[in-house]
């Protein structure tokens, strides 16, 4: 529902152009994992601080144009998650 609300808001006339991207970061056993990265392209991820805020260096971003795109990426990311006992 959140993605639907974002795109509904962006369809308003006052937003002439926009770009929406999605990332999906997993932190498991103190390791960072990009759940949207292509298989076999493991990039070292680092949490960084800058003047504009905190970000994850190396985290992939996927362009999305609607809430269905967001849902597809979430399903893809869920399949990449590492699940184990804590």
C-alpha positions, 0 to 999 in steps of 0.5 A: 500500500505504501508504494501505491500511495507514493505513485498516486502522489507522484501522479499529481500535476505538481510533479512534472518529472520524477525518478523512483528507485528501490534498494533492498538491504539485508543485515544478517550476522553483522554482514550486509547483503544486497538482495537485488544484486545480480547473482555472482556480483557480490560487491563489498557494501559499507554503511557511510555517513555524509553531509546529506545523510547515511547511505550504503556504498555499493548498494544497487538501485533499481528503477521502478515506475509503478507499485507492481514493479516494487512488488516484483522486486520485493518478491525477488529480494525475499528469495535471496534472503538468508534465513537461519536460527538466531 
